[in-house]
Amino acid sequence: MFDTVLVANRGEIAVRIVRACRELGLASVAVYSDVDRLSPHVLEADRAVGIGPAPSSESYLRGDHLIEVARSAGAGAIHPGYGFLAEQASFAADVEKAGLVFIGPSPESMRAMGDKIAARLRMAEAGVPIIPGSLERAAGPEEAARTAHELGFPILLKAVAGGGGKGMRVVSDADALPPAFEAASREAEASFGDGSVYVEKYLARPRHIEIQLLGDQSGAVVQLGERECSIQRRHQKLIEESPAPLLERADRDAMGVAAVQAARAVDYRGAGTVEFLYEDGEFYFLEMNTRLQVEHPVTELVTGLDLVQWQIRVALGESLDFCQEDVSFSGHAIECRITSEDPDRGFLPATGRIDHLEVPSGPGVRWDGGIRTGSEIGPHYDPLLGKLIVHAGSRTAAIARMKRALGELVIHGVETSVSFHLRVMEEEDFGRGHLTIAYLDDHPELLQPSAGETRLLAVAAAMLEHEGSGRGSPTRIDGPDGRGLSTWRSSVWPWQT
Ligand code: ADP
């Protein structure tokens, strides 16, 4: 049916898809913008085609051009990855119209879940609990205020076409509503070309728990367990894990059943995720992501299934060769998203050239990266440099392994979020599994360098000055844990070249 896949994406996910193709014996065609010419996804693919200038609107988002490139490169299928065109039903439909295979669900399933209001209606019909709130767009701030009074403050204004946490505003009282409505609507218009918003009850301290699904073309759907994604900043995930800590078996199973119901309601095929908010033993449908997710590796590690290979195999017409009862889970997996952002300065995006990269290895460690030594990190794309994922027998062992692996990760030349992840791995509530989406509001100290790190920076400055003065190196300098510096590593420190 197809033997070549065009990967319509960049960075770590494009590398991930190229690798899956290779293991399945399929050829891959990478695409790249002018600034990505020497990126790992380009170097690892069988072929690569330039698609234009850096801005994604002139390269990775040009659906028609990508379809043309696929045809002329002899690719019979397009894998969209996540982001960019991955959830554009019209792109999936155009791919099919061009006689190619879109590796993902049908455009109809994507449409049904792409509009948050339509999805809420569909889920309510299918008997899946939804977050209390309206089932239609708010015509204006007055109408939103009426709904808000019925629900009771605080409420959340949400973009109907939303995604990536954009077009959302929490509103705690009636006075704050009109300006928040205006702001959410404006942001939604700018991000999605559709400024409509609706009102949901704002849950103060829920957890974000989601269920991974896999469906085939015959209608079989299995659920592959949950992921805990509560550690977020501005509604964007930073750390994910599976299984979710301290979750009752009955709640986990009920969410699994609801997720399968949700997928069946839209004739879902391929990999997809149903997201829930979970609070006080109740769970509510948040949305369905009709694509592969950034955090898919934690599910892969606990189930032993390759989700990207399964996406491709389903697209090739293969049926799932296992059923729900065959799915088993082992151990605990955690993922840290490593971004080019400075956690000590409000996650300010950082740019620069990666002049040294060392990735961790050893038992239970996986690095899904999109960078190499020499990569230029510019302002054009998502700041995700790579994902560090660990797997171990228990949650405690996985945290210890993640600390070890973060310590081995060396990214020199651009600020990264590594020090933030180390702080979370050390934090007590995280260790106990006490997680909610307000975790960072409750732990603002994690957004500041710890006392140990500040001391270490001072030591580093002294050491560089000492070396610069030509008086030779000091014999031993202690790291924050009292061990010699050579045994304590973090990618943020300048001497690690
Ligand atoms: P997007 O599609 O923009 O990613 P989601 O609906 O998936 O938006 O929500 C993203 C995050 O926003 C959730 O993980 C959660 O942290 C927060 N959120 C969304 N809806 C609510 C709500 N009703 N109450 C509290 N938090 C919410």
Residues whose N, C-alpha, C, O or C-beta is under 5 A from the ligand:
A	BS01	ADP	I131 L156 G162 G163 G164 G165 K166 E200 K201 Y202 L203 H208 H235 L286 E287 I437
